[in-house]
Amino acid sequence: MKTSVIVVALSLCGAAQAQTLTIDEVVKIAEEHAFSVRSAMASQGKAADVYRATKGGLGPKVEVVGTYARLEQSAPITSFPDAFPSIAENKQIQAIASQSIDIAGLAKNVLNVARHQKLSAQARVRAERNLIRGLVRELCFQVLQTEELMGVQKAEVTAAEQRLEKTKIKFREDQVPKFDVLRLETDLRRSQQAYIKSRADHRLAIHRLNHAMGRDPDTALDLAQAEFKAQDGLSPVDLTIMALKSRAELDQQSETIKSLEQFKITETGGSKPSMKVQGVLTRTIDAVEGQRVSQFVASASITMPVWDAGVTKAKVKSAQRDIDLAEIGLEQLQLGIALDVRSALTRLENAAESLETAKTGEEFARESLRLAQLRFDEGVGILIDVTSAQAELTRARGSVATSRYDYLTAYAALQMAVGQDDLQGTAEMTTLTEEKVR
């Protein structure tokens, strides 16, 4: 019950005071608190624990065993039954030290399996952070886009209200018919409905962003405006080269392949000899007369497999199949990353062209509305021209906002595809690297 009250209180507190964050600050929060990142970090911790356990398992073992045995003996059939004890007790403490000797040289491979699995888990964390950066940036742009579209709709409502007020004055002066007033009232209600919908879309976008950040969806949030980044000088070849160097998914898959290769070697252990050295110190408590109090036994055993009905051979082949599948997956991943870069860059180029077209359309629509309003005010135009021009301007402004954030979203998708935030620096660094190689 207390937990629920605290959550509600925090939500109300967040709703009362919105926190202004930049997109970079939002990304930083998401990198630490997003559910996918936290799950990957938990898997990384588990892999590290497995590595430590594997490393410890290769060392010597020392254990202490305490034994208490009680044996009740029936009295023998004799004339002197008291000459024999009816109960025998044995109390011992043993200290056992053992160590497996890696005569086949497989111990290091067992440890390498765990080490590469740990490195693979670390690469997965980096990969998840790259993905969450791309997702959060896209959601941030959705928030900003819906906020701007809400402003566009609000401006249309204001313009409709002003136009209706002017028309009512003209109607009272018998300059326009009643139909014009009714038409403008209908347009105002339509604009108000569109504004209400845009406001709801904005709230939903904030909820989705908060969820991606690992926060309560109702947490109030105010985003600073996004920085517009130019796409000039971005080479698909340079970006693809850097993506193949930067994407953590490739590191993750490579470490997985290395782990499988080491595991394949360990599977050959079924046909190789093994050795174990052991020392046992036994101390008997309350020893009877003639019984040793302490005894130490050292032993060394060597096991040489002779025939296992082909089990080891089958396991080695199965391990090789896993390696083959992982290598196919790596090749597919490389081609997929190259495709991601090309697709994101094409999407960015199209978004840039669409944005320029939308800006031209907005300028034309604004001029059309100015002329239609001027003609109507002078009594030489009709109302439908004004309302149509206003609707066209609203669509054009919405198109500009949508195209602008489509461009920013495409740029974020390209950053995620490359695995780097500084694409301009990435292209320059790749070019310099290629020149050094030549």
Protein Blocks (a to p, Z undefined) as FASTA:
>chain_A
ZZmmmmmmmmmmmmmpccdddfklmmmmmmmmgmklmmmmmmmmmmmmmmmmmmmmmmcc
dddddddddddddddddfblmlpcfbdcdddddddddddddfkopmmmmmmmmmmmmmmm
mmmmmmmmmmmmmmmmmmmmmmmmmmmmmmmmmmmmmmmmmmmmmmmmmmmnopacfklm
mmmmmmmmmmmmmmmmmmmmmmmmmmmmmmmnopafklccdddddddddfehiafklmmm
mmmmmmmklmmmmmmmmmmmmmmmmmmmmmcccddddddddddehiaehiafbdcddddd
ddddfbgghmmmmmmmmmmmmmmmmmmmmmmmmmmmmmmmmmmmmmmmmmmmmmmmmmmm
mmmmmmmmmmmmmmmmnopacfklmmmmmmmmmmmmmmmmmmmmmmmmmmmmmmmmnopa
blmlmmmmmmmmmmmmZZ
